[in-house]
Amino acid sequence: MKTERFEVYGGTMVIHLGEDLDHHNAVYIREMADGYVDKYPIDRIIFDFSGVEFMDSSGIGVVMGRYKQMSYVGGAVYVYGIGKNVDRIFQMSGLYKLVKQWNQAEVE
Amino acid sequence: MRRSSTNICEISFPALSENESFARMAVSAFVMPGNPTLEELSDIKTAISEAVTNAILHGYNQDGIGKVHMRFEREEDSFTFMVWDEGVGIENVEQAMEPLYTSRPELERSGMGFSFMEAFMDSLAVESEPGKGTKVTMTKSLGTNADASVCDE
């Protein structure tokens, strides 16, 4: 089973999400992400959804929480690799209004 | 082999967050013989996940002791899913069901749980009594959606 992985490059944190983004995993991701945000001057968080097969409303909280943090510091949250199941959750909850699609070519 | 289209399953487990994925696997296994589409299966897993998370997190505050109960029933293509707890209960069910309402904002809860149960299932009923517990009953009929990518047998 795929698990979460965190990478920090300067002001950018990439969160490679695992197979399930439910309440159980949300707690862990939040704690890990908060640890990095406290330690490094992060103003850009990129969520890699390519490994996610399941997401429920707990996942919305994870993305919204990071969005709020990045807003405080004038930063932004990006996503990529969103599949069909996760896309429905994003659509229904309006999360696409808060995050940007990560497109390396455009940003760098 | 005789194939039965009527079935009942009851499962109970303690209020531990790792049981959220167990609950999803259990409901998938129960529904699979009814040949759900990928979307129907995803709907059901999400709704069960929301109900079970509520019981674990709000009903029992993840005490690892309180029991979460699930009962699944199948009658042909019609499924009924019940999830209940003997936890703290909900003071104001109507308020709890409002989109974006959460009693635990400090835990980054989105307040979308009941909205998703409602959206992904055909019906949702919530009974609750403070100090006694909460029971969620959801129904879903398979094959009502025309566009369908059927899961493998």
Interface residues (C-beta under 8 A of the other chain):
Chain A: D20 D22 H23 H24 A26 V27 R30 F54 D56 S57 S58 I60 G61 V62 M64 G65 N85 R88 I89 M92 S93
Chain B: S17 E18 E20 S21 R24 S42 K45 T46 S49 E50 T53 I56 L57 L107 E108 R109 S110 G111 M112 G113 S115 F116 A119
